[in-house]
């Protein structure tokens, strides 16, 4: 999966400078959504997110579950997802 490594290498610097793991996960998902060329984006696994500095598998699980419960993150097939970036930004920015 070369896309995972490309995304990861480009975003490690971004997430290192954010205040906490939960915020880092939200910003990561927003960045992935923005950089996608269509209505969905590649949703990294919790293990992929755990490989980023300051993000644990537990926090990735907790945050993505909360985003799904609120209807802001909708997982699709093949590790793709849709994100309600406006709703998320208003809550986390």
Protein Blocks (a to p, Z undefined) as FASTA:
>chain_A
ZZlmmmmmmmmmmmmmpfblklmmmmmmmmmmmmpcbfbdcdddfklmmmpghiafklmm
mmmmmmmmnopaccdehhiacddfklmmmmmZZ
